[in-house]
Amino acid sequence: MVGKNGVRGLCFLAGLAGVLLWTPRAAEAGGLTARAVVRADAASGRLVRKLVAPAGRQRRAPGFWRTEARLDEMVKQAATKYGVDPLLVHAVIEVESNYDPFAVSPKGAAGLMQLMEATARRLGVANRFAPWENIDAGVRYLKYLQDLFPDQRLALAAYNAGEGAVIKHNRIPPYEETREYVERVRRRYEELKGEARRLRPPLDPAYRPLEVALGPDGRLHLRTR
């Protein structure tokens, strides 16, 4: 048996070494590979593990995951399945994790749509770092909140702070983080809708016969009926 001092000593050594542990479950996360860094917390002496992407992935520009057609297809599939606008899902993902499937918040939320452990259990998620599991559960939870709170702002506030906080205050909770979150998601959602409108191909023009007429000035004039 290792005593308390011995445990702290091991934690200290682990912190110095920065032990790397490859995690099979994270490696199965939609074909993506992750590793866990184990370090000793300076304040408590406890071992703390954090999943991170391989170094090669970390050097990429923020938001690069959104360029992957496979991820976009997952969003569309889940959005269609639960009746949620895929552009809203993209806005939530961008604000929550900036498309990093291995993102972990200081509060313990994880994955693309930043699911808390309790929420993930409630939704039957086995691996929060698996893109499809995370997106499917996140969109299902978002739809549940939309049904619970028809006001989109309240649904987004509940996604950030929990439905209990919204019910308690009967409005967006008076938390600066939550208020900023709601505005960021809504702003990005409107931007994405604007981009979609600009990229949308024009509708097929209606058939309008062309008429040719000779004007009194002797010039040929073309017009449609």
Backbone torsions as a table, in degrees:
resi	resn	phi	psi	omega
1	MET	NA	138.0	179.6
2	VAL	-97.4	128.5	179.4
3	GLY	-72.7	176.6	-177.1
4	LYS	-59.4	-43.7	-180.0
5	ASN	-64.5	-36.8	178.7
6	GLY	-65.1	-40.4	178.8
7	VAL	-62.5	-44.6	179.7
8	ARG	-62.9	-36.3	177.9
9	GLY	-63.6	-42.9	178.0
10	LEU	-63.5	-41.2	178.7
11	CYS	-61.0	-41.6	-179.7
12	PHE	-62.7	-43.7	179.1
13	LEU	-64.3	-40.7	178.4
14	ALA	-62.9	-37.1	179.0
15	GLY	-65.7	-40.0	178.7
16	LEU	-67.1	-39.8	-175.5
17	ALA	-77.1	-26.4	-176.2
18	GLY	60.0	55.9	-174.0
19	VAL	-55.3	133.5	178.3
20	LEU	-106.6	125.7	179.2
21	LEU	-121.2	120.6	176.9
22	TRP	-77.7	133.8	-175.0
23	THR	-111.2	112.1	-178.8
24	PRO	-58.0	-40.0	-177.1
25	ARG	-63.8	-41.1	178.4
26	ALA	-69.4	-31.8	179.3
27	ALA	-66.1	-23.2	178.2
28	GLU	-86.7	2.0	-174.9
29	ALA	-70.9	78.7	176.8
30	GLY	64.8	30.3	178.6
31	GLY	83.9	8.3	-179.2
32	LEU	-101.3	152.7	-177.0
33	THR	-112.5	137.6	178.9
34	ALA	-133.2	167.1	173.2
35	ARG	-140.2	158.6	-179.7
36	ALA	-110.8	135.0	175.5
37	VAL	-104.3	123.3	-179.6
38	VAL	-107.1	122.0	179.5
39	ARG	-135.0	163.6	178.1
40	ALA	-92.5	130.5	176.3
41	ASP	-72.4	127.1	-174.9
42	ALA	-63.4	-33.4	-176.1
43	ALA	-78.6	-45.4	-173.8
44	SER	-100.6	-19.6	-176.1
45	GLY	79.1	2.8	-178.8
46	ARG	-83.3	151.1	174.9
47	LEU	-74.5	133.2	179.5
48	VAL	-123.3	127.9	179.6
49	ARG	-109.5	136.6	177.1
50	LYS	-135.8	127.7	177.2
51	LEU	-78.5	135.3	178.2
52	VAL	-135.8	160.0	175.8
53	ALA	-78.5	156.3	176.1
54	PRO	-56.5	156.3	-175.1
55	ALA	-55.3	-39.2	-178.7
56	GLY	-60.1	-37.3	179.9
57	ARG	-74.4	-36.2	-176.0
58	GLN	-64.7	-25.1	-177.8
59	ARG	-78.3	-10.2	-179.0
60	ARG	-72.2	159.8	-178.7
61	ALA	-66.0	148.3	177.0
62	PRO	-57.3	142.7	176.9
63	GLY	82.4	9.7	-174.0
64	PHE	-69.1	-21.2	-177.3
65	TRP	-64.9	-26.6	-176.6
66	ARG	-67.7	-16.2	-179.2
67	THR	-81.1	-9.6	-177.7
68	GLU	-81.2	121.5	-179.4
69	ALA	-60.3	-33.2	-178.6
70	ARG	-63.3	-42.0	179.4
71	LEU	-68.1	-41.4	178.4
72	ASP	-62.0	-37.2	178.5
73	GLU	-65.9	-38.3	176.8
74	MET	-61.3	-43.1	179.8
75	VAL	-62.5	-46.5	-179.7
76	LYS	-62.4	-41.1	-178.6
77	GLN	-64.2	-46.9	-179.8
78	ALA	-67.8	-39.5	-179.6
79	ALA	-63.7	-41.6	177.7
80	THR	-66.5	-41.2	-178.5
81	LYS	-59.6	-39.9	-174.9
82	TYR	-107.8	-0.3	177.3
83	GLY	73.7	43.7	178.7
84	VAL	-119.7	143.7	178.3
85	ASP	-63.9	121.8	-179.5
86	PRO	-60.3	-28.5	178.5
87	LEU	-67.7	-34.1	175.8
88	LEU	-67.6	-39.2	177.5
89	VAL	-61.7	-44.3	177.9
90	HIS	-61.1	-40.4	179.6
91	ALA	-62.6	-42.1	179.1
92	VAL	-64.3	-46.0	-179.4
93	ILE	-61.4	-43.8	-177.7
94	GLU	-62.5	-43.0	-179.9
95	VAL	-72.9	-38.0	-177.0
96	GLU	-70.4	-49.7	-171.2
97	SER	-133.8	-3.7	-174.0
98	ASN	53.3	38.6	175.8
99	TYR	66.2	25.1	176.2
100	ASP	-97.9	108.1	-177.5
101	PRO	-67.5	-13.6	-179.1
102	PHE	-105.7	11.9	-178.6
103	ALA	-64.9	137.8	176.1
104	VAL	-132.1	125.0	-179.1
105	SER	-84.1	163.3	177.0
106	PRO	-59.0	-24.2	-179.9
107	LYS	-89.9	-2.5	176.9
108	GLY	100.1	1.0	175.4
109	ALA	-68.4	143.4	-172.3
110	ALA	-138.8	153.2	173.6
111	GLY	86.5	-175.4	-175.1
112	LEU	-56.7	-45.1	-178.2
113	MET	-104.3	17.3	172.0
114	GLN	49.4	64.3	178.6
115	LEU	-83.7	130.9	172.2
116	MET	-72.2	156.0	-176.7
117	GLU	-60.1	-42.1	-179.3
118	ALA	-65.3	-40.3	178.7
119	THR	-66.0	-40.4	179.2
120	ALA	-62.0	-42.7	177.9
121	ARG	-62.7	-43.0	-180.0
122	ARG	-60.7	-32.5	-178.4
123	LEU	-96.5	3.4	177.1
124	GLY	75.4	28.3	-179.5
125	VAL	-85.9	125.6	179.3
126	ALA	-87.5	-34.4	-175.9
127	ASN	-137.3	104.6	-177.5
128	ARG	-67.4	-16.3	-179.0
129	PHE	-91.5	-4.4	175.7
130	ALA	-80.2	118.2	-175.3
131	PRO	-51.1	-48.3	-176.1
132	TRP	-67.1	-44.3	179.0
133	GLU	-59.3	-43.3	-177.9
134	ASN	-66.3	-46.6	-178.8
135	ILE	-66.2	-46.4	-178.7
136	ASP	-58.6	-46.4	-179.4
137	ALA	-69.8	-40.4	-179.7
138	GLY	-62.7	-42.3	179.5
139	VAL	-69.5	-38.3	177.6
140	ARG	-62.4	-41.1	178.4
141	TYR	-67.5	-40.0	178.4
142	LEU	-62.7	-41.0	177.6
143	LYS	-63.9	-41.4	177.1
144	TYR	-58.4	-42.5	-179.9
145	LEU	-69.9	-35.2	176.7
146	GLN	-64.5	-38.2	177.6
147	ASP	-69.8	-34.7	-179.0
148	LEU	-75.1	-37.9	-179.0
149	PHE	-126.5	95.8	-179.1
150	PRO	-57.7	-27.3	176.3
151	ASP	-73.3	119.0	-176.2
152	GLN	-57.7	-36.3	-179.4
153	ARG	-62.9	-39.2	178.9
154	LEU	-70.4	-37.4	178.2
155	ALA	-62.6	-42.6	179.1
156	LEU	-68.6	-39.0	177.6
157	ALA	-61.9	-39.3	178.8
158	ALA	-67.8	-34.1	178.0
159	TYR	-63.6	-35.0	-178.3
160	ASN	-83.3	-46.3	-172.1
161	ALA	-106.5	-8.2	-177.4
162	GLY	98.0	144.4	-177.5
163	GLU	-64.7	-28.2	179.4
164	GLY	-61.3	-38.9	-179.4
165	ALA	-67.4	-38.8	179.8
166	VAL	-69.0	-41.5	178.7
167	ILE	-64.3	-41.1	-179.2
168	LYS	-60.7	-45.4	-176.1
169	HIS	-92.1	-13.0	-178.8
170	ASN	57.3	30.2	178.4
171	ARG	-172.2	-175.6	174.4
172	ILE	-62.9	124.7	-178.1
173	PRO	-55.8	148.2	-177.7
174	PRO	-77.4	49.5	178.3
175	TYR	-109.2	127.4	-178.3
176	GLU	-58.1	-42.2	-179.6
177	GLU	-59.7	-44.4	-178.1
178	THR	-67.3	-42.6	179.4
179	ARG	-62.9	-42.4	178.0
180	GLU	-65.6	-38.8	179.9
181	TYR	-61.0	-47.8	-179.2
182	VAL	-59.6	-44.8	-178.9
183	GLU	-67.2	-38.9	179.8
184	ARG	-64.6	-44.8	-179.6
185	VAL	-65.7	-45.5	-179.4
186	ARG	-63.3	-41.5	179.0
187	ARG	-63.5	-44.4	-179.8
188	ARG	-67.5	-36.2	178.0
189	TYR	-61.5	-45.1	178.7
190	GLU	-64.6	-37.9	177.9
191	GLU	-63.7	-43.1	179.9
192	LEU	-65.7	-38.1	177.2
193	LYS	-65.3	-38.4	177.2
194	GLY	-64.6	-41.6	177.9
195	GLU	-63.6	-40.0	-179.6
196	ALA	-64.6	-39.2	178.8
197	ARG	-65.3	-39.4	-179.6
198	ARG	-68.2	-32.5	-177.5
199	LEU	-87.5	-11.2	-177.3
200	ARG	-68.3	129.5	179.4
201	PRO	-64.7	147.4	-179.9
202	PRO	-65.0	151.4	177.0
203	LEU	-67.5	151.8	178.1
204	ASP	-59.5	125.1	-178.9
205	PRO	-65.6	144.7	177.6
206	ALA	-69.6	148.1	180.0
207	TYR	-70.2	123.0	177.9
208	ARG	-131.3	110.5	-177.1
209	PRO	-57.7	143.8	179.5
210	LEU	-94.3	129.2	178.2
211	GLU	-108.9	140.1	178.4
212	VAL	-114.0	128.0	-178.9
213	ALA	-138.3	147.9	178.2
214	LEU	-99.9	118.1	-177.3
215	GLY	-79.1	166.7	179.6
216	PRO	-62.5	-18.4	178.4
217	ASP	-86.1	1.5	178.9
218	GLY	85.1	3.9	179.6
219	ARG	-95.0	151.4	178.9
220	LEU	-85.6	130.9	-179.2
221	HIS	-120.0	136.5	177.8
222	LEU	-112.4	136.8	177.3
223	ARG	-151.8	159.8	177.8
224	THR	-109.5	151.2	178.9
225	ARG	-84.9	NA	NA
